[in-house]
Amino acid sequence: MRGTMPISQLCTWLARQLQHPVIDATGLTGKYNFDLAFTPDPTSAVASDENPGPTLANVLQEIGLKLEPKKRQIQALVVESAEKTPIEN
């Protein structure tokens, strides 16, 4: 991933990569240049024989950022059912 963006936008990108919510707790403002090269395997926390390249967590730590799993309350919308209503033409 390469680009210039605020940390909040990086968190949105990270959330898509990791398939988990990512919350910015850095307090940093402004835009930053990012050039992140990593082995795309969100299920692996460390490099291995099957995944020899740097992990996303390693690359983030190299630039001074750290992913920490925490339990937090987030606002969510739950749709229990939906019905299609016919509309006249």
C-alpha positions as a Markdown table, in Angstrom:
| # | Residue | x | y | z |
|---|---|---|---|---|
| 1 | Met | 0.0 | 0.0 | 0.0 |
| 2 | Arg | 1.3 | 3.4 | -0.9 |
| 3 | Gly | -0.1 | 6.8 | -0.5 |
| 4 | Thr | -0.5 | 10.0 | 1.5 |
| 5 | Met | -3.3 | 10.0 | 3.9 |
| 6 | Pro | -4.4 | 10.8 | 7.5 |
| 7 | Ile | -4.1 | 8.0 | 10.1 |
| 8 | Ser | -7.9 | 7.7 | 10.1 |
| 9 | Gln | -7.8 | 6.7 | 6.4 |
| 10 | Leu | -5.0 | 4.2 | 7.1 |
| 11 | Cys | -7.2 | 2.7 | 9.8 |
| 12 | Thr | -10.0 | 2.2 | 7.3 |
| 13 | Trp | -7.6 | 0.5 | 4.9 |
| 14 | Leu | -6.3 | -1.7 | 7.7 |
| 15 | Ala | -9.8 | -2.7 | 8.8 |
| 16 | Arg | -10.5 | -3.9 | 5.2 |
| 17 | Gln | -7.2 | -5.9 | 5.2 |
| 18 | Leu | -7.7 | -7.5 | 8.6 |
| 19 | Gln | -11.5 | -7.8 | 8.4 |
| 20 | His | -11.8 | -6.3 | 11.9 |
| 21 | Pro | -12.5 | -2.8 | 13.1 |
| 22 | Val | -9.4 | -0.7 | 13.5 |
| 23 | Ile | -9.6 | 2.4 | 15.8 |
| 24 | Asp | -7.1 | 5.2 | 15.6 |
| 25 | Ala | -5.8 | 5.8 | 19.2 |
| 26 | Thr | -2.6 | 7.6 | 18.0 |
| 27 | Gly | -3.8 | 11.2 | 18.5 |
| 28 | Leu | -1.9 | 12.1 | 15.3 |
| 29 | Thr | -3.3 | 14.7 | 12.9 |
| 30 | Gly | -2.2 | 15.6 | 9.4 |
| 31 | Lys | -1.4 | 13.5 | 6.4 |
| 32 | Tyr | 1.5 | 11.0 | 6.3 |
| 33 | Asn | 3.3 | 9.2 | 3.4 |
| 34 | Phe | 2.9 | 5.5 | 3.6 |
| 35 | Asp | 4.7 | 2.8 | 1.6 |
| 36 | Leu | 3.9 | -0.5 | 3.2 |
| 37 | Ala | 5.3 | -3.7 | 1.6 |
| 38 | Phe | 4.2 | -6.9 | 3.4 |
| 39 | Thr | 3.2 | -10.5 | 2.8 |
| 40 | Pro | -0.7 | -10.3 | 2.6 |
| 41 | Asp | -1.7 | -13.0 | 5.1 |
| 42 | Pro | -4.0 | -11.5 | 7.8 |
| 43 | Thr | -4.2 | -14.9 | 9.6 |
| 44 | Ser | -0.4 | -15.0 | 10.3 |
| 45 | Ala | 1.1 | -12.9 | 13.0 |
| 46 | Val | 4.7 | -13.9 | 12.3 |
| 47 | Ala | 6.8 | -14.9 | 9.3 |
| 48 | Ser | 7.1 | -18.6 | 8.7 |
| 49 | Asp | 8.4 | -21.0 | 6.0 |
| 50 | Glu | 5.1 | -20.7 | 4.2 |
| 51 | Asn | 4.9 | -16.9 | 4.8 |
| 52 | Pro | 8.6 | -15.7 | 4.6 |
| 53 | Gly | 8.0 | -12.0 | 4.1 |
| 54 | Pro | 7.3 | -9.3 | 6.6 |
| 55 | Thr | 3.8 | -9.4 | 8.1 |
| 56 | Leu | 1.6 | -6.3 | 8.2 |
| 57 | Ala | 2.1 | -6.1 | 12.0 |
| 58 | Asn | 5.9 | -6.1 | 11.5 |
| 59 | Val | 5.8 | -3.4 | 8.9 |
| 60 | Leu | 3.6 | -1.2 | 11.0 |
| 61 | Gln | 5.8 | -1.6 | 14.0 |
| 62 | Glu | 8.8 | -0.6 | 11.9 |
| 63 | Ile | 7.2 | 2.8 | 11.3 |
| 64 | Gly | 6.2 | 3.2 | 14.9 |
| 65 | Leu | 2.6 | 2.0 | 14.8 |
| 66 | Lys | 1.3 | -1.0 | 16.7 |
| 67 | Leu | -1.9 | -3.0 | 16.4 |
| 68 | Glu | -3.2 | -4.0 | 19.8 |
| 69 | Pro | -6.3 | -6.2 | 20.1 |
| 70 | Lys | -8.7 | -4.6 | 22.6 |
| 71 | Lys | -12.4 | -5.1 | 23.4 |
| 72 | Arg | -14.4 | -1.9 | 22.9 |
| 73 | Gln | -18.0 | -1.1 | 22.4 |
| 74 | Ile | -18.8 | -0.1 | 18.9 |
| 75 | Gln | -22.0 | 1.1 | 17.4 |
| 76 | Ala | -23.5 | -1.6 | 15.1 |
| 77 | Leu | -26.7 | -1.9 | 13.1 |
| 78 | Val | -28.3 | -5.3 | 13.0 |
| 79 | Val | -30.9 | -6.2 | 10.4 |
| 80 | Glu | -32.8 | -9.2 | 11.6 |
| 81 | Ser | -35.1 | -9.5 | 8.5 |
| 82 | Ala | -36.0 | -7.7 | 5.3 |
| 83 | Glu | -38.9 | -8.1 | 2.9 |
| 84 | Lys | -39.2 | -6.9 | -0.6 |
| 85 | Thr | -42.4 | -4.9 | -1.1 |
| 86 | Pro | -43.8 | -5.1 | -4.7 |
| 87 | Ile | -43.9 | -1.7 | -6.4 |
| 88 | Glu | -46.3 | -0.9 | -9.3 |
| 89 | Asn | -44.8 | 0.1 | -12.6 |
